[in-house]
Amino acid sequence: MCSFAKNSELADLLRITDLIIWDEAPMQHRHIHECVNRTFQDVRGNDQPFGGIVVVFGGDFKQILPVIVKGSRAQIVGANLQRSHLWNSITVLRLTQNMRLNTGNNVERDFAQWQLRVGHGDFTNASDDITLPDHFHCPENTVESLINTIYPGVNTAPQPDQYYADRTILCSRNDDVHELNKKILDSFPGDEKVFHSADSIPTGEGNGEQGDLMYPVEYLNTIQCSGLPLAKLTLKIGCPVMVLRNIDPSQGICNGTRGVVTRMQSRVIEIRLLTGEFKGKKAFVPRMSLCPQDTQIPFEFCRRQFPVHLCFTMTINKSQGQSVANVGLNLRNSVFTHGQLYVAISRVTASQNIKAIWDEKNPMSVTKNIVYPEVIID
């Protein structure tokens, strides 16, 4: 069950709710949908699905499925909404027009059709390989060439906000994201400022001094996991960043918000938002104590740090739902789960504005495309 009380203000709101729109539903574990369903039935005293509220799920099953850490194909598919008992109560409505691309143009229409076929795995061979189109090629198959193609002039002078709003490089792994972000920041003009985190083991439950001895601060500083800022955060005035926590959603400062750093102090960073309804608005990001809920970390610890990442590059998973004018794909470490390549090639708004690099050991422009046909419903 969800954690709010049956006599709370949220419960009162749900009793008078007529419609709920739930976006990117296929990305979430089916247990979440089932938990919400049970809670709504209890709050509203109604045994119909979701307590009788009409729920519109938005999403594409060709895109990324729920993340199961080190999960097998069967576990990932089993966590899918289609495997829930709620699926029998859902009516499927299909959208057919690609709103990102100018489908009135024949070239863009052909590219949109190619994207759909990639999502279905049509061009994929027995080893999950796919050949990238020629217009994906950079002048050279190198990281430097990709950076210069997507971020021309980034190392010479400060750029306007729209320059960063229109550009990103996508990687499949967090390690690649951090590596490319550091490489671009090193060439970025201006003086860098380094913010070191305060990592600690929570007191209580027998931790205390024993916990500090078992997990010294030097070790805690090396921990990196999804959604957690780096222990050593290096920034420069004018560099793009992404917010990692919901700080003030009503003002557009939430998980995934992108902005440009305008001022930095030891306890607060000022950013100017790049996209959305609050584009151009300035916001303050304070230091926060963050306790990751990562199953790969066998103990509890807290990191006090600014909840931001550099955002010259981002992971393919993080990019889902965004539209960008110029997209670079760093496929030197190929995708590793269903729908990642389809999501990556679907972020761009014009077919000629997407460029890619691939494994330098392969002379051909070949990369992985993993598709689970059993989850595709169209």
C-alpha positions in Angstrom: 0.0 0.0 0.0 1.1 3.6 -0.5 2.2 5.4 2.7 -0.4 8.2 3.0 -3.2 7.9 5.5 -6.9 7.3 4.6 -8.0 10.5 6.4 -5.3 12.7 4.8 -5.8 15.6 2.5 -4.3 13.6 -0.4 -6.9 10.9 0.2 -9.7 13.6 0.2 -8.3 14.8 -3.2 -8.4 11.3 -4.6 -12.1 10.8 -3.6 -13.1 13.7 -5.9 -10.6 12.9 -8.7 -12.0 12.0 -12.1 -8.9 11.5 -14.2 -5.2 10.6 -13.7 -2.6 10.9 -16.5 0.4 8.6 -15.8 3.2 9.2 -18.2 6.1 6.8 -19.1 4.2 4.0 -17.3 6.0 1.2 -19.1 9.3 2.3 -17.4 7.9 1.5 -14.0 7.7 -1.8 -12.2 4.2 -3.4 -12.3 4.2 -3.7 -8.5 4.1 0.2 -8.4 0.9 0.2 -10.5 -0.6 -2.6 -8.4 0.3 -0.8 -5.2 -1.4 2.4 -6.4 -4.4 0.4 -7.5 -4.9 -1.3 -4.1 -4.5 2.1 -2.3 -7.1 3.8 -4.5 -9.5 1.0 -4.0 -9.1 1.2 -0.2 -9.3 5.1 -0.1 -12.4 5.3 -2.3 -14.1 2.1 -1.0 -14.5 0.9 -4.6 -13.3 -2.5 -5.9 -13.1 -1.3 -9.5 -9.5 -0.8 -11.0 -8.0 2.2 -9.3 -11.1 2.7 -7.3 -13.1 3.7 -10.3 -10.8 6.6 -11.4 -10.1 6.7 -15.1 -6.3 6.4 -15.5 -4.6 7.2 -18.8 -1.2 5.5 -19.1 1.2 7.1 -21.6 4.3 5.3 -23.0 5.8 3.1 -25.6 6.8 -0.5 -25.0 9.5 -0.2 -27.7 11.3 2.1 -25.2 13.2 1.1 -22.0 11.4 -1.3 -19.6 11.7 -1.2 -15.8 15.3 -1.3 -14.5 16.0 -4.5 -12.7 19.6 -4.4 -11.3 21.5 -7.3 -12.9 18.2 -8.8 -13.9 17.7 -11.4 -16.6 15.5 -11.0 -19.6 12.7 -13.0 -17.9 12.9 -10.8 -14.8 12.7 -7.5 -16.8 9.8 -8.8 -18.9 8.1 -10.1 -15.8 8.2 -6.6 -14.2 6.5 -5.1 -17.2 3.0 -3.6 -16.9 1.7 -6.2 -19.5 2.4 -9.0 -16.9 0.2 -7.3 -14.3 -3.4 -8.6 -13.6 -4.4 -5.0 -14.3 -3.6 -5.4 -18.0 -6.9 -7.2 -18.7 -8.7 -4.0 -17.6 -6.7 -1.7 -19.9 -7.9 -0.6 -23.3 -5.0 0.0 -25.8 -5.2 3.2 -27.9 -2.5 3.7 -30.5 -0.9 6.9 -31.6 0.5 6.8 -35.2 2.1 10.2 -36.0 5.7 11.1 -34.9 5.4 14.5 -33.4 9.1 15.1 -33.0 10.0 15.0 -36.7 8.6 17.0 -39.6 6.8 14.1 -41.2 5.7 16.3 -44.1 9.3 16.0 -45.3 10.0 12.8 -47.2 13.5 12.4 -45.6 12.1 12.9 -42.1 9.2 10.5 -42.9 11.6 7.8 -44.0 13.8 8.4 -40.9 10.7 8.1 -38.7 9.8 4.8 -40.4 13.4 3.6 -39.9 13.2 4.4 -36.2 10.0 2.3 -35.8 11.7 -0.6 -37.5 14.7 -0.3 -35.2 12.2 -0.4 -32.3 10.9 -3.7 -33.7 14.4 -5.1 -34.2 13.9 -5.4 -38.0 17.5 -4.6 -38.9 19.0 -6.7 -36.1 20.9 -9.9 -36.9 21.3 -13.0 -34.7 24.1 -11.4 -32.6 21.9 -8.3 -31.9 24.0 -6.1 -34.2 22.7 -3.3 -36.4 24.5 -1.1 -39.0 24.1 2.6 -38.4 23.2 4.9 -41.4 25.9 6.8 -43.1 24.6 10.2 -42.0 25.3 9.1 -38.4 29.0 9.2 -39.0 31.3 11.9 -37.5 34.3 13.0 -39.5 36.3 10.5 -37.4 35.3 7.7 -35.1 36.8 9.4 -32.0 35.4 11.0 -28.9 37.1 14.3 -29.8 35.3 14.3 -33.2 31.9 13.7 -31.5 32.5 16.5 -29.0 33.5 18.9 -31.8 30.5 18.0 -33.9 27.9 18.3 -31.2 29.5 21.1 -29.2 31.3 23.3 -31.8 33.2 26.2 -30.1 32.5 25.0 -26.6 36.1 25.6 -25.6 36.5 29.1 -27.0 33.8 31.4 -25.5 30.7 31.4 -23.3 27.7 30.2 -25.3 24.0 31.3 -25.0 21.5 29.2 -23.1 19.8 27.8 -26.2 23.2 26.4 -27.3 23.1 23.9 -24.4 19.3 23.4 -24.5 19.7 22.1 -28.1 22.6 19.7 -27.6 23.4 16.6 -25.7 25.6 13.5 -26.0 24.0 10.2 -24.9 25.9 7.2 -23.4 24.7 3.8 -22.2 26.7 3.8 -18.9 27.2 6.3 -16.1 31.0 5.8 -16.2 31.1 7.0 -19.8 28.9 10.0 -18.9 31.3 11.1 -16.1 34.3 10.6 -18.3 33.0 12.7 -21.2 31.6 15.4 -18.9 35.1 15.8 -17.3 36.8 15.9 -20.7 34.5 18.6 -22.0 34.7 20.6 -18.7 38.5 20.5 -18.8 38.4 22.4 -22.2 35.6 24.7 -21.1 36.6 28.3 -20.5 36.8 29.7 -16.9 38.0 28.8 -13.5 36.8 25.5 -12.0 35.5 25.1 -8.4 35.6 21.8 -6.6 32.9 20.8 -4.1 33.7 17.9 -1.9 30.9 15.9 -0.3 30.5 15.0 3.4 29.9 11.2 3.4 29.0 9.4 6.6 27.3 6.3 8.1 24.0 7.1 9.8 24.2 6.8 13.6 22.0 4.3 15.4 21.2 0.7 14.9 24.7 -0.2 16.2 26.6 1.7 13.6 28.4 4.5 15.5 32.2 4.3 15.6 32.2 0.7 14.4 30.6 1.8 11.2 33.2 4.5 10.7 35.9 1.9 11.1 34.4 -0.5 8.7 33.6 2.1 6.0 36.2 4.9 6.1 35.3 8.2 4.5 37.9 7.6 1.7 36.0 4.5 0.7 32.6 6.2 0.9 33.9 8.9 -1.4 34.5 6.4 -4.2 30.9 5.1 -4.3 29.0 6.0 -7.4 25.5 4.9 -8.1 22.5 6.1 -10.2 20.9 9.3 -9.0 23.7 10.1 -6.5 25.9 13.2 -7.1 29.7 12.7 -7.3 31.7 13.0 -4.1 34.0 15.4 -6.0 31.8 17.8 -8.0 33.7 20.1 -10.3 31.9 23.0 -11.9 32.6 26.2 -13.8 30.4 29.3 -14.3 28.4 28.9 -17.5 28.5 25.0 -17.6 25.2 23.1 -18.0 24.0 20.9 -15.1 21.1 18.6 -14.4 19.2 18.6 -11.1 18.9 15.1 -9.5 16.2 15.7 -6.9 12.7 17.2 -6.7 13.5 20.5 -4.9 10.6 22.7 -5.9 8.4 21.1 -8.7 6.0 24.0 -8.6 8.8 26.2 -9.9 10.2 23.7 -12.3 13.1 22.6 -10.2 12.8 18.8 -10.2 14.6 15.6 -11.1 15.8 15.9 -14.7 15.7 19.8 -14.9 18.6 21.2 -16.9 20.2 24.6 -16.2 23.3 26.7 -16.5 25.4 27.6 -13.5 25.4 31.4 -12.9 26.9 31.7 -9.4 28.5 29.3 -6.9 29.0 29.5 -3.1 29.9 26.9 -0.6 26.3 26.2 0.5 24.2 27.1 -2.5 24.5 27.2 -6.3 22.5 29.5 -8.6 21.3 28.1 -11.9 19.3 29.5 -14.8 16.8 27.0 -16.2 17.2 26.0 -19.8 13.9 24.4 -20.9 10.2 24.2 -20.0 7.7 26.6 -18.7 10.3 28.3 -16.4 13.0 28.7 -19.1 15.3 31.6 -18.1 14.2 31.7 -14.5 17.0 31.6 -11.9 16.8 29.0 -9.1 18.9 28.1 -6.0 20.1 24.6 -5.4 21.2 23.9 -1.8 23.4 21.1 -0.4 21.3 18.2 0.6 21.8 15.0 2.6 21.1 12.1 0.2 20.8 8.5 1.2 20.8 6.2 -1.8 18.4 3.3 -2.0 20.7 1.2 -4.2 20.6 -2.6 -3.8 24.2 -2.9 -4.9 25.3 -1.0 -1.7 25.0 -3.5 1.2 24.9 -0.8 3.9 23.3 2.6 4.6 25.3 5.8 4.1 24.5 9.5 3.5 26.2 11.9 1.2 25.8 15.7 1.7 26.3 17.3 -1.6 24.7 19.5 -4.2 22.2 17.3 -6.1 23.4 18.1 -9.6 25.5 16.5 -12.3 27.3 18.1 -15.2 25.1 17.8 -18.2 27.2 18.0 -21.4 26.3 14.3 -21.6 23.6 12.1 -20.0 22.6 8.4 -20.0 20.1 7.1 -22.5 17.8 6.1 -19.7 17.9 9.7 -18.3 17.1 11.2 -21.7 13.8 9.4 -22.2 11.0 11.9 -22.7 13.3 14.7 -23.9 13.5 16.2 -27.4 16.9 17.8 -28.5 17.9 19.4 -31.7 21.4 18.0 -31.9 22.2 14.5 -30.4 25.5 12.6 -30.2 25.6 8.9 -29.4 28.7 7.5 -27.7 28.2 3.8 -28.5 31.8 2.7 -27.8 30.1 0.8 -24.9 27.0 -0.5 -26.6 23.5 -0.6 -25.2 22.6 -3.5 -22.9 18.9 -3.7 -22.6 15.6 -3.5 -24.5 14.8 -0.3 -26.2 17.9 1.8 -25.4 19.0 2.3 -29.0 15.5 3.1 -30.0 15.2 5.7 -27.3 18.6 7.2 -28.2 17.8 7.7 -31.9 14.3 9.0 -31.0 15.6 12.0 -29.0 16.5 14.1 -32.1 14.1 16.5 -33.9 15.9 16.3 -37.3 17.4 13.2 -38.9 20.6 14.9 -40.1 21.4 16.3 -36.6 22.3 12.9 -35.0 25.9 11.7 -35.0 27.4 8.6 -33.4 30.7 6.9 -32.6 31.1 3.1 -32.1 33.6 0.5 -30.9 36.9 1.5 -32.5 37.9 -2.2 -32.9 35.1 -2.5 -35.5 35.9 -1.0 -38.9 32.1 -1.0 -39.7 29.5 1.3 -38.1 28.0 -1.6 -36.2 26.5 -1.5 -32.7 24.1 -3.5 -30.5 20.3 -3.2 -30.7 18.5 -5.3 -28.1 14.8 -5.9 -28.6 12.4 -8.1 -26.7 9.6 -8.8 -29.2 7.3 -10.3 -26.6 6.6 -6.9 -25.1 5.9 -5.0 -28.3 2.1 -4.7 -28.8 1.9 -3.0 -32.2 
